[in-house]
Amino acid sequence: MKGFKNVNIYIEGKGIVKGSVTLENGKIKSFEENDEALTLDENLIVVPGFIDKHIHGANNSDSMYPTQKDIANIAKTIASEGVATFLPTTMTQTEENIDLALNNIKEYIESKPKEGAYVLGIHLEGPFISKLFKGAQVESCIVPCDVEQFKHYQNVSGNHIKQVTLAYEENGKELCNYLYKEGIVASIGHTNATSDQVHEAKLNGVTSATHVYNAMKGLHHRQAGTVGGVFLEDDIYAELICDLVHVCPDAIRVLYKAKGKNRVCLITDGIESKHLPDGIYKLGGQDVIVKGKEARLADGTLAGSTLKMNDAIRNIISVLNIPLTEAIDLATINPAKNLGIFDTKGSIALGKDADFAVIDKDLNVYMTVSNGNIIYKK
């Protein structure tokens, strides 16, 4: 596509303004009019394409399934949510199964598909986590943090791992230091870390906290826990599953008050049941019972979500009563900055990748564009 002409467009620092944007070779070339550009209905708004840095699957596909058609299916499905960029997220499994998944995603990335949301890289969630806070991860496959083991996974992935969820207290210092030096996000999660350990983890390279509140040591008045430590560390980004199931409205308000609008990243933590009806699905080889907005193991443990990214933005607006543009930032600017890609993604600016979501004021998605390609149209 060539761009948009005379539309409502969200420009960082300016808000929603009337304007045009011209594209060339998948990049934003100028804000001048182009006769070949698209026009839109007056009620629609062009915003940056959403970034989901933590999603396992959708529409009967999972990032652990070692076929390229599954990654392609996820990419095409979540485009309807306004997602232009994502990190397929693995989970704690055997080394063999993780290797198969990593190699598959590597091959998908290197095939450079033009359809569906862009796969920026991989989020390795586990196996370096705490058995006490395993959530829906497979306990028998959990291992302590290990730099050499990570190097193996990164080699198999073709150096495409961009984020690692780990339990810092499980021998995590050396791995966090290594990840930081390599420009990979170290995200503390599925963890029993104390607040003191969180402070130490920050000094050793941790810049993110995985789905805050969920699968981590909670806040207590005699031990502030992982949650308290994350609240106090201003530089740590906080992932939030805003489905109103994983985290209640008041807890969302507390998180936002503690972290501020610049350090919260909306994620979906979506699983294969996303975009599908209630029923029994799989996650890491385990049965997941999906009913309404909840996905749970047989023992009642929450197991990812069925959340769509545009619904996450809609939900946080309703809970916090914040402006549309501020909520959009939580799914664009903030994850882009956390992942170190704000020079190319996360906002609509000259020279950046042409990633857009076309929405109405109620967050219904009408079109998604990734790297200048229309990947979804209602």
Buried (B, 14 or more C-beta within 10 A) or exposed (E): BBBBBEBBBBBBEEEBEEBBBBBEEBBBBEBEBBEEBBEBEEEBBBBBBBBBBBBBBBBBBBBBBBEBEBBBBBBBBBBBBBBBBBBBBBBBBEBEBBBBBBBBBBEBBEEEBEEBBBBBBBBBBBBBBBEBBBBBBBEEBBBBBBBEBBEBBBEBBBEBBBBBBBBBBBBBBBBBBBBBEBEBBBBBBBBBBBBEBBBBBBEBBBBBBBBBBBBBBEBEEEEBBBBBBBBBBEEBBBBBBBBBBBBEBEBBEBBBEBBEBEBBBBBBBBBBBBBBEEEEBBBBEBEBBBEEEBBBBEEEBBBBBBBBBBBBBBBBBEBBEBEBBEBBBBBBBBBBBBBEBBEBBBBBBEEBBBBBBBBEEEBBBBBBBBBBBBBBEE
